[in-house]
C-alpha cells in the first residue's frame, strides 16, 4: 500500500471495538430485523403482483394476508421491545441510497 502521496489511503481502524454486550446485542438484532423487514417487503410486493395477475385462490389470498399481517405485528413488537423504529432499520448504503424503500 502506498502512502497518502501515492493516491491510496489507509483505512482508519478504531483503537477500540465496541464490547458492550447490550450494544452488540442491539446492533445484531437491528441487522437481523433489517433483513427480515427487507424480505417482508419483498414478499408483500410479490403477493400484490400475484393478486393483480389473478394467480391466487381466495384461500391463498387469505393465507398470505394473515401471514403478512402476523409478520408485520411481530416486527412491530420486536421494534417496540428494543426501542427501534423502521427508520433505524433503513441502512444507508452511501451513494446507492438507503436499503429499504422510503
C-alpha positions, -999 to 999 in steps of 0.1 A, spaced: 0 0 0 13 34 -9 12 64 14 -12 94 10 10 108 -17 5 77 -38 -32 82 -41 -43 54 -18 -53 60 18 -52 35 46 -85 28 63 -88 42 97 -93 14 122 -107 24 156 -84 17 185 -112 1 204 -140 -21 192 -174 -18 209 -175 -45 235 -206 -35 254 -228 -67 254 -260 -47 252 -248 -26 223 -236 -56 204 -269 -74 210 -289 -44 199 -268 -39 167 -271 -76 159 -309 -75 164 -310 -44 143 -293 -62 114 -315 -93 117 -346 -71 118 -334 -51 88 -330 -83 68 -364 -96 79 -381 -63 71 -365 -63 36 -378 -99 30 -412 -89 44 -415 -60 19 -404 -82 -10 -429 -109 0 -456 -82 2 -448 -69 -33 -447 -104 -47 -481 -112 -31 -496 -79 -46 -482 -88 -80 -497 -123 -79 -530 -108 -67 -531 -84 -95 -524 -112 -120 -553 -132 -106 -528 -160 -98 -541 -168 -63 -572 -186 -49 -593 -170 -23 -578 -193 4 -543 -183 -8 -551 -146 -6 -565 -150 29 -535 -171 40 -510 -146 25 -528 -117 41 -529 -133 75 -493 -143 73 -481 -109 63 -501 -92 90 -487 -115 117 -452 -109 104 -457 -72 105 -471 -74 140 -442 -95 152 -418 -70 137 -436 -41 154 -435 -59 187 -397 -65 184 -390 -30 173 -410 -17 203 -393 -41 227 -358 -29 217 -367 8 211 -362 6 173 -381 23 145 -384 14 109 -360 43 101 -334 27 124 -336 -4 102 -330 15 70 -293 11 64 -276 39 45 -257 23 16 -238 55 7 -241 65 -30 -267 37 -35 -291 53 -11 -309 35 16 -317 -2 18 -354 0 24 -377 20 1 -390 52 16 
